[in-house]
Amino acid sequence: MNKYDVIVVCAGISGLLAALTLSKHGKKVLVLERSEYVGGNCNSYVVDGFQVDTGAHALTHLLVGPLKMLMDNYFDYVPVFENYGHYYIRTKDRLQKVPSHLKDFVTYNILPKKDRLVLSQGITKALTLSTFGVDLSKQSVYDSLPHNLSKDTYDFVNAISFFLSGKSMKDTSVHRMLTGSSFIRDSVTQEQFETIVGPRNTPQYTESILQSILHSNIRTSLGLKLSGILEASIPIKSTVPNPLASISRFVINSNNAQAQGYPRKGLKAVLNAVLYSLPETVETQTHCEVKRNLTNEGKVTGVETEDQAYYSDIVIYTGFAKNLPDIVEDLPVSYVNDLAGIVQTKSLTIWLGLDRKMD
C-alpha cells in the first residue's frame, strides 16, 4: 500500500517548503503536482536568450520573517540576495523615489504639503493601531483616508495599492499596505521557534511542526508582548524586537533597505536551494493530479488520482484556495461560497533598459 506520513498536494514553493520542513523532522512525504514542473511561480525560464522570472520580483522580510526562519533552519545552502534598492514612480517630468519613511513623506514635493502631512499622520495611526493588535485586514486603504485630498494624492495612493496587491485602494486593505512596506514584520526568535518544533535534528510530532507556520497567536496585542505572555505559552525573551519597532521603522526607515532583495541568478535559485535541501524521504510526482480526498468517518485517509490511491493521515493542500472544493467533498455551503468569491489577480512586471545612467 502507498502509505506516507504526509501527502502534500501541489508542488509550488509553499508545498515544497512544507515537504522540506516535515521531512527534516523525519517524516516520509509524498508531493503530488499535476503539471510538468515543480516550483509553481517561483521559477525562471530562458526566453530568446533572456532570463524571465515568474512570480515575485522581490522577496521581502529577509531580515526576519517566515522565509528567513525556514532558510536558517532547513536549507542546506541559502541563496545570495542582492540589495533591491528603492522603488520609483513615474511622474510627468521624471522618475521619483517612492517615500519609505517619515522624512520622505514630509518632503515628497510631488504631492501637496497638506496631503503629505495627512498621509504621514494616517500611516502613523495605522501602525499604532496594528501594534496594539487592532485587525486592519478588513479596512480598505480608501476608507482610511480623509475624502478631501487632491486628485494627485489619490492617484499616488491608488498606484501604490495596485503595486502591492494588484487591486485598487478601495480593494486593498490597510494591513496589506503596512506589511507590503515592511513596516510590519511577523517573526519569532530562534528560541521560540525551537520551543515549538525542537532543534532541527530532533524528530517531533508532525502536529507541533505544523504549528511552526505561526498564526495569529504570535501577532498578539502590545500588552501581551510587553508582559511576556503568549497564548501558546511561548516565553518571550529580550531578543524579541520591541513592539514599537514598526513605528520606529517608519520614522527612520531602519533596515528596510536590507529587508528585501532579489536572489542572484533569479527565482530559480530559491527553488534550486529548496530542491537541493530535500532529503531522500521526500518523493515527488509530476503529471499527477489529485481528484479527491479520501476520508473515513470524517477523518482524512489519503488522496485519489486518476489511476491510483495514496494513503496518509495528514494531507496538506497548498494549491489555490478557490479550487479546494474540487477535491474536498461536503464542505459547508457558506465556506464554498466564500471561496468562490476569491478573485485571483494576475500581474506582469516589465523591466525596461535605460539609454542613460540616472542620478
One Martini backbone bead per residue (centre of mass of N, CA, C, O) as a GRO file, in nm:
protein
  359
    1MET     BB    1   0.099   0.034   0.020
    2ASN     BB    2   0.063   0.392  -0.017
    3LYS     BB    3   0.240   0.502   0.257
    4TYR     BB    4   0.231   0.809   0.451
    5ASP     BB    5   0.276   1.073   0.661
    6VAL     BB    6   0.267   1.283   0.411
    7ILE     BB    7   0.056   1.483   0.193
    8VAL     BB    8   0.129   1.696  -0.087
    9VAL     BB    9  -0.063   1.933  -0.257
   10CYS     BB   10   0.132   2.074  -0.451
   11ALA     BB   11   0.456   2.211  -0.604
   12GLY     BB   12   0.501   2.461  -0.488
   13ILE     BB   13   0.675   2.646  -0.270
   14SER     BB   14   0.492   2.571  -0.031
   15GLY     BB   15   0.497   2.262  -0.063
   16LEU     BB   16   0.808   2.229  -0.052
   17LEU     BB   17   0.844   2.357   0.230
   18ALA     BB   18   0.672   2.153   0.378
   19ALA     BB   19   0.838   1.906   0.298
   20LEU     BB   20   1.105   1.998   0.416
   21THR     BB   21   1.027   2.036   0.711
   22LEU     BB   22   0.911   1.748   0.768
   23SER     BB   23   1.155   1.575   0.667
   24LYS     BB   24   1.364   1.699   0.879
   25HIS     BB   25   1.159   1.536   1.099
   26GLY     BB   26   1.123   1.230   0.967
   27LYS     BB   27   0.931   1.242   0.724
   28LYS     BB   28   0.721   1.085   0.493
   29VAL     BB   29   0.694   1.239   0.166
   30LEU     BB   30   0.432   1.337  -0.062
   31VAL     BB   31   0.440   1.494  -0.387
   32LEU     BB   32   0.175   1.645  -0.583
   33GLU     BB   33   0.175   1.722  -0.944
   34ARG     BB   34   0.006   1.814  -1.241
   35SER     BB   35   0.244   1.921  -1.370
   36GLU     BB   36   0.570   1.928  -1.504
   37TYR     BB   37   0.642   2.134  -1.276
   38VAL     BB   38   0.810   2.272  -1.018
   39GLY     BB   39   0.742   2.582  -0.812
   40GLY     BB   40   0.572   2.742  -0.991
   41ASN     BB   41   0.627   3.090  -0.951
   42CYS     BB   42   0.919   2.981  -0.857
   43ASN     BB   43   1.073   3.082  -1.147
   44SER     BB   44   1.288   3.021  -1.444
   45TYR     BB   45   1.336   3.143  -1.783
   46VAL     BB   46   1.443   3.106  -2.122
   47VAL     BB   47   1.397   3.384  -2.356
   48ASP     BB   48   1.577   3.463  -2.609
   49GLY     BB   49   1.830   3.478  -2.387
   50PHE     BB   50   1.630   3.552  -2.151
   51GLN     BB   51   1.558   3.593  -1.824
   52VAL     BB   52   1.250   3.473  -1.674
   53ASP     BB   53   1.036   3.554  -1.423
   54THR     BB   54   0.815   3.408  -1.195
   55GLY     BB   55   0.660   3.612  -0.990
   56ALA     BB   56   0.845   3.742  -0.775
   57HIS     BB   57   1.066   4.038  -0.774
   58ALA     BB   58   1.060   4.033  -0.451
   59LEU     BB   59   1.196   3.960  -0.135
   60THR     BB   60   1.070   3.970   0.182
   61HIS     BB   61   1.165   3.954   0.505
   62LEU     BB   62   1.496   3.880   0.539
   63LEU     BB   63   1.562   3.940   0.841
   64VAL     BB   64   1.269   3.854   0.897
   65GLY     BB   65   1.071   3.567   0.904
   66PRO     BB   66   0.965   3.281   0.758
   67LEU     BB   67   1.189   3.241   0.542
   68LYS     BB   68   1.429   3.291   0.725
   69MET     BB   69   1.368   3.054   0.919
   70LEU     BB   70   1.378   2.829   0.706
   71MET     BB   71   1.665   2.877   0.600
   72ASP     BB   72   1.819   2.848   0.874
   73ASN     BB   73   1.692   2.543   0.942
   74TYR     BB   74   1.664   2.380   0.627
   75PHE     BB   75   1.888   2.477   0.456
   76ASP     BB   76   2.186   2.379   0.300
   77TYR     BB   77   2.151   2.642   0.125
   78VAL     BB   78   2.179   2.996   0.062
   79PRO     BB   79   2.091   3.235  -0.113
   80VAL     BB   80   2.179   3.516  -0.288
   81PHE     BB   81   2.112   3.858  -0.202
   82GLU     BB   82   2.022   4.142  -0.351
   83ASN     BB   83   1.995   4.460  -0.331
   84TYR     BB   84   1.698   4.634  -0.419
   85GLY     BB   85   1.645   4.909  -0.313
   86HIS     BB   86   1.437   5.118  -0.489
   87TYR     BB   87   1.136   5.280  -0.556
   88TYR     BB   88   0.947   5.396  -0.845
   89ILE     BB   89   0.778   5.683  -0.986
   90ARG     BB   90   0.602   5.818  -1.251
   91THR     BB   91   0.622   6.126  -1.383
   92LYS     BB   92   0.613   6.377  -1.607
   93ASP     BB   93   0.941   6.439  -1.562
   94ARG     BB   94   1.004   6.179  -1.368
   95LEU     BB   95   1.166   5.978  -1.152
   96GLN     BB   96   1.040   5.882  -0.823
   97LYS     BB   97   1.087   5.813  -0.514
   98VAL     BB   98   0.949   5.617  -0.291
   99PRO     BB   99   0.839   5.656   0.007
  100SER     BB  100   0.979   5.505   0.337
  101HIS     BB  101   0.954   5.761   0.531
  102LEU     BB  102   0.883   6.038   0.699
  103LYS     BB  103   1.071   6.236   0.549
  104ASP     BB  104   0.976   6.163   0.265
  105PHE     BB  105   0.681   6.253   0.298
  106VAL     BB  106   0.727   6.553   0.385
  107THR     BB  107   0.922   6.596   0.101
  108TYR     BB  108   0.696   6.516  -0.117
  109ASN     BB  109   0.655   6.745  -0.382
  110ILE     BB  110   0.423   6.602  -0.565
  111LEU     BB  111   0.265   6.676  -0.313
  112PRO     BB  112   0.079   6.825  -0.110
  113LYS     BB  113   0.152   6.927   0.200
  114LYS     BB  114  -0.112   6.849   0.343
  115ASP     BB  115  -0.116   6.552   0.237
  116ARG     BB  116   0.148   6.457   0.361
  117LEU     BB  117   0.060   6.490   0.656
  118VAL     BB  118  -0.186   6.303   0.643
  119LEU     BB  119  -0.037   6.046   0.560
  120SER     BB  120   0.157   6.034   0.799
  121GLN     BB  121  -0.065   6.018   1.015
  122GLY     BB  122  -0.207   5.764   0.903
  123ILE     BB  123   0.029   5.565   0.929
  124THR     BB  124   0.084   5.603   1.230
  125LYS     BB  125  -0.196   5.511   1.322
  126ALA     BB  126  -0.194   5.227   1.193
  127LEU     BB  127   0.059   5.124   1.342
  128THR     BB  128  -0.055   5.158   1.625
  129LEU     BB  129  -0.301   4.975   1.599
  130SER     BB  130  -0.143   4.720   1.514
  131THR     BB  131   0.035   4.704   1.771
  132PHE     BB  132  -0.248   4.674   1.949
  133GLY     BB  133  -0.418   4.446   1.765
  134VAL     BB  134  -0.560   4.570   1.528
  135ASP     BB  135  -0.771   4.484   1.268
  136LEU     BB  136  -0.683   4.580   0.912
  137SER     BB  137  -0.797   4.365   0.688
  138LYS     BB  138  -1.101   4.515   0.647
  139GLN     BB  139  -0.961   4.787   0.578
  140SER     BB  140  -0.947   5.023   0.357
  141VAL     BB  141  -0.757   5.262   0.227
  142TYR     BB  142  -0.982   5.455   0.140
  143ASP     BB  143  -1.139   5.460   0.421
  144SER     BB  144  -0.876   5.582   0.579
  145LEU     BB  145  -0.923   5.836   0.418
  146PRO     BB  146  -0.962   6.142   0.354
  147HIS     BB  147  -1.207   6.331   0.132
  148ASN     BB  148  -0.981   6.603   0.075
  149LEU     BB  149  -0.799   6.518  -0.144
  150SER     BB  150  -0.610   6.507  -0.402
  151LYS     BB  151  -0.579   6.360  -0.703
  152ASP     BB  152  -0.276   6.296  -0.684
  153THR     BB  153  -0.295   6.139  -0.418
  154TYR     BB  154  -0.492   5.922  -0.510
  155ASP     BB  155  -0.315   5.820  -0.742
  156PHE     BB  156  -0.077   5.736  -0.567
  157VAL     BB  157  -0.223   5.535  -0.377
  158ASN     BB  158  -0.333   5.359  -0.606
  159ALA     BB  159  -0.060   5.272  -0.725
  160ILE     BB  160   0.044   5.133  -0.466
  161SER     BB  161  -0.185   4.928  -0.442
  162PHE     BB  162  -0.135   4.784  -0.711
  163PHE     BB  163   0.159   4.707  -0.646
  164LEU     BB  164   0.086   4.524  -0.385
  165SER     BB  165  -0.215   4.374  -0.496
  166GLY     BB  166  -0.365   4.444  -0.783
  167LYS     BB  167  -0.539   4.673  -0.645
  168SER     BB  168  -0.726   4.896  -0.534
  169MET     BB  169  -0.780   5.101  -0.260
  170LYS     BB  170  -1.073   4.971  -0.218
  171ASP     BB  171  -0.925   4.654  -0.223
  172THR     BB  172  -0.710   4.746  -0.013
  173SER     BB  173  -0.557   4.688   0.272
  174VAL     BB  174  -0.392   4.819   0.533
  175HIS     BB  175  -0.228   4.568   0.602
  176ARG     BB  176  -0.102   4.533   0.320
  177MET     BB  177   0.045   4.803   0.319
  178LEU     BB  178   0.226   4.751   0.572
  179THR     BB  179   0.358   4.478   0.490
  180GLY     BB  180   0.466   4.568   0.206
  181SER     BB  181   0.665   4.790   0.354
  182SER     BB  182   0.799   4.652   0.625
  183PHE     BB  183   0.683   4.772   0.897
  184ILE     BB  184   0.566   4.485   0.920
  185ARG     BB  185   0.676   4.197   1.122
  186ASP     BB  186   0.664   3.851   1.130
  187SER     BB  187   0.809   3.700   1.426
  188VAL     BB  188   1.065   3.495   1.574
  189THR     BB  189   1.267   3.339   1.764
  190GLN     BB  190   1.471   3.074   1.789
  191GLU     BB  191   1.366   2.983   2.065
  192GLN     BB  192   1.069   2.970   1.987
  193PHE     BB  193   1.094   2.777   1.753
  194GLU     BB  194   1.220   2.537   1.928
  195THR     BB  195   0.981   2.512   2.123
  196ILE     BB  196   0.792   2.397   1.902
  197VAL     BB  197   0.997   2.195   1.704
  198GLY     BB  198   1.273   2.189   1.767
  199PRO     BB  199   1.544   2.084   1.675
  200ARG     BB  200   1.631   1.975   1.366
  201ASN     BB  201   1.752   1.681   1.492
  202THR     BB  202   1.455   1.659   1.627
  203PRO     BB  203   1.205   1.466   1.645
  204GLN     BB  204   0.858   1.535   1.587
  205TYR     BB  205   0.555   1.607   1.590
  206THR     BB  206   0.367   1.706   1.333
  207GLU     BB  207   0.182   1.908   1.476
  208SER     BB  208   0.415   2.092   1.583
  209ILE     BB  209   0.534   2.164   1.307
  210LEU     BB  210   0.285   2.310   1.190
  211GLN     BB  211   0.309   2.545   1.407
  212SER     BB  212   0.559   2.696   1.270
  213ILE     BB  213   0.326   2.832   1.117
  214LEU     BB  214   0.254   3.106   1.242
  215HIS     BB  215  -0.004   3.267   1.389
  216SER     BB  216  -0.202   3.490   1.562
  217ASN     BB  217  -0.059   3.433   1.842
  218ILE     BB  218   0.188   3.617   1.766
  219ARG     BB  219  -0.015   3.865   1.697
  220THR     BB  220  -0.021   4.028   1.954
  221SER     BB  221  -0.060   4.238   2.179
  222LEU     BB  222   0.116   4.465   2.349
  223GLY     BB  223   0.058   4.363   2.634
  224LEU     BB  224   0.155   4.071   2.591
  225LYS     BB  225   0.440   4.135   2.498
  226LEU     BB  226   0.529   4.292   2.758
  227SER     BB  227   0.454   4.046   2.961
  228GLY     BB  228   0.546   3.764   2.818
  229ILE     BB  229   0.266   3.657   2.692
  230LEU     BB  230   0.136   3.371   2.534
  231GLU     BB  231  -0.107   3.169   2.420
  232ALA     BB  232   0.127   2.934   2.368
  233SER     BB  233   0.349   2.958   2.593
  234ILE     BB  234   0.579   3.147   2.480
  235PRO     BB  235   0.869   3.266   2.559
  236ILE     BB  236   0.979   3.596   2.598
  237LYS     BB  237   1.262   3.757   2.510
  238SER     BB  238   1.495   4.009   2.461
  239THR     BB  239   1.514   3.930   2.140
  240VAL     BB  240   1.262   4.069   2.097
  241PRO     BB  241   1.122   4.298   1.935
  242ASN     BB  242   1.002   4.587   1.962
  243PRO     BB  243   0.668   4.673   1.926
  244LEU     BB  244   0.763   4.978   1.818
  245ALA     BB  245   0.931   4.922   1.552
  246SER     BB  246   0.737   5.008   1.328
  247ILE     BB  247   0.750   5.312   1.386
  248SER     BB  248   1.055   5.338   1.367
  249ARG     BB  249   1.076   5.255   1.066
  250PHE     BB  250   0.912   5.499   0.964
  251VAL     BB  251   1.098   5.727   1.072
  252ILE     BB  252   1.405   5.579   0.977
  253ASN     BB  253   1.424   5.317   0.803
  254SER     BB  254   1.505   5.056   0.952
  255ASN     BB  255   1.626   4.803   0.742
  256ASN     BB  256   1.449   4.813   0.476
  257ALA     BB  257   1.663   4.769   0.249
  258GLN     BB  258   1.740   4.468   0.374
  259ALA     BB  259   1.442   4.324   0.369
  260GLN     BB  260   1.502   4.313   0.054
  261GLY     BB  261   1.535   4.096  -0.244
  262TYR     BB  262   1.738   3.946  -0.506
  263PRO     BB  263   1.810   3.658  -0.645
  264ARG     BB  264   2.073   3.523  -0.752
  265LYS     BB  265   1.973   3.396  -1.066
  266GLY     BB  266   1.698   3.406  -0.951
  267LEU     BB  267   1.422   3.222  -0.855
  268LYS     BB  268   1.561   2.947  -0.912
  269ALA     BB  269   1.753   2.959  -0.665
  270VAL     BB  270   1.536   2.894  -0.455
  271LEU     BB  271   1.437   2.631  -0.570
  272ASN     BB  272   1.714   2.484  -0.571
  273ALA     BB  273   1.757   2.498  -0.264
  274VAL     BB  274   1.517   2.322  -0.191
  275LEU     BB  275   1.579   2.069  -0.363
  276TYR     BB  276   1.864   2.018  -0.239
  277SER     BB  277   1.739   1.989   0.069
  278LEU     BB  278   1.596   1.739   0.005
  279PRO     BB  279   1.536   1.446   0.114
  280GLU     BB  280   1.477   1.104   0.048
  281THR     BB  281   1.183   1.120   0.198
  282VAL     BB  282   1.110   1.264  -0.073
  283GLU     BB  283   0.834   1.240  -0.299
  284THR     BB  284   0.798   1.324  -0.650
  285GLN     BB  285   0.502   1.395  -0.858
  286THR     BB  286   0.421   1.438  -1.181
  287HIS     BB  287   0.140   1.428  -1.358
  288CYS     BB  288  -0.045   1.443  -1.068
  289GLU     BB  289  -0.380   1.453  -1.015
  290VAL     BB  290  -0.598   1.543  -0.775
  291LYS     BB  291  -0.939   1.452  -0.724
  292ARG     BB  292  -0.951   1.341  -0.412
  293ASN     BB  293  -1.045   1.286  -0.101
  294LEU     BB  294  -0.991   1.061   0.163
  295THR     BB  295  -1.236   0.911   0.384
  296ASN     BB  296  -1.309   0.824   0.745
  297GLU     BB  297  -1.521   0.932   0.959
  298GLY     BB  298  -1.406   1.242   0.895
  299LYS     BB  299  -1.121   1.131   0.809
  300VAL     BB  300  -0.829   1.139   0.672
  301THR     BB  301  -0.653   0.890   0.435
  302GLY     BB  302  -0.618   1.052   0.153
  303VAL     BB  303  -0.568   1.013  -0.205
  304GLU     BB  304  -0.694   1.061  -0.548
  305THR     BB  305  -0.634   0.970  -0.865
  306GLU     BB  306  -0.686   0.853  -1.172
  307ASP     BB  307  -0.509   0.551  -1.090
  308GLN     BB  308  -0.464   0.625  -0.770
  309ALA     BB  309  -0.377   0.557  -0.425
  310TYR     BB  310  -0.305   0.756  -0.130
  311TYR     BB  311  -0.172   0.730   0.209
  312SER     BB  312  -0.284   0.944   0.490
  313ASP     BB  313  -0.338   1.138   0.790
  314ILE     BB  314  -0.196   1.371   0.616
  315VAL     BB  315  -0.313   1.665   0.433
  316ILE     BB  316  -0.164   1.908   0.215
  317TYR     BB  317  -0.297   2.208   0.082
  318THR     BB  318  -0.130   2.440  -0.178
  319GLY     BB  319  -0.333   2.553  -0.343
  320PHE     BB  320  -0.592   2.702  -0.449
  321ALA     BB  321  -0.854   2.778  -0.255
  322LYS     BB  322  -1.076   2.787  -0.478
  323ASN     BB  323  -1.015   2.459  -0.547
  324LEU     BB  324  -1.093   2.283  -0.298
  325PRO     BB  325  -1.383   2.164  -0.380
  326ASP     BB  326  -1.269   1.960  -0.596
  327ILE     BB  327  -1.144   1.754  -0.346
  328VAL     BB  328  -1.359   1.849  -0.123
  329GLU     BB  329  -1.614   1.723   0.036
  330ASP     BB  330  -1.862   1.863   0.231
  331LEU     BB  331  -1.858   2.152   0.242
  332PRO     BB  332  -1.961   2.428   0.348
  333VAL     BB  333  -2.152   2.645   0.179
  334SER     BB  334  -2.037   2.912   0.291
  335TYR     BB  335  -1.741   2.841   0.222
  336VAL     BB  336  -1.772   2.802  -0.081
  337ASN     BB  337  -1.872   3.090  -0.133
  338ASP     BB  338  -1.619   3.231  -0.034
  339LEU     BB  339  -1.422   3.101  -0.238
  340ALA     BB  340  -1.575   3.206  -0.496
  341GLY     BB  341  -1.495   3.518  -0.419
  342ILE     BB  342  -1.222   3.483  -0.522
  343VAL     BB  343  -0.973   3.696  -0.668
  344GLN     BB  344  -0.748   3.651  -0.919
  345THR     BB  345  -0.437   3.801  -0.963
  346LYS     BB  346  -0.277   3.951  -1.241
  347SER     BB  347   0.072   4.012  -1.328
  348LEU     BB  348   0.317   4.241  -1.492
  349THR     BB  349   0.669   4.270  -1.518
  350ILE     BB  350   0.863   4.530  -1.677
  351TRP     BB  351   1.192   4.562  -1.792
  352LEU     BB  352   1.360   4.863  -1.876
  353GLY     BB  353   1.593   5.005  -2.047
  354LEU     BB  354   1.841   5.250  -2.032
  355ASP     BB  355   2.012   5.523  -2.212
  356ARG     BB  356   2.086   5.626  -1.916
  357LYS     BB  357   2.222   5.747  -1.639
  358MET     BB  358   2.100   5.785  -1.324
  359ASP     BB  359   2.086   5.970  -1.024
   0.00000   0.00000   0.00000
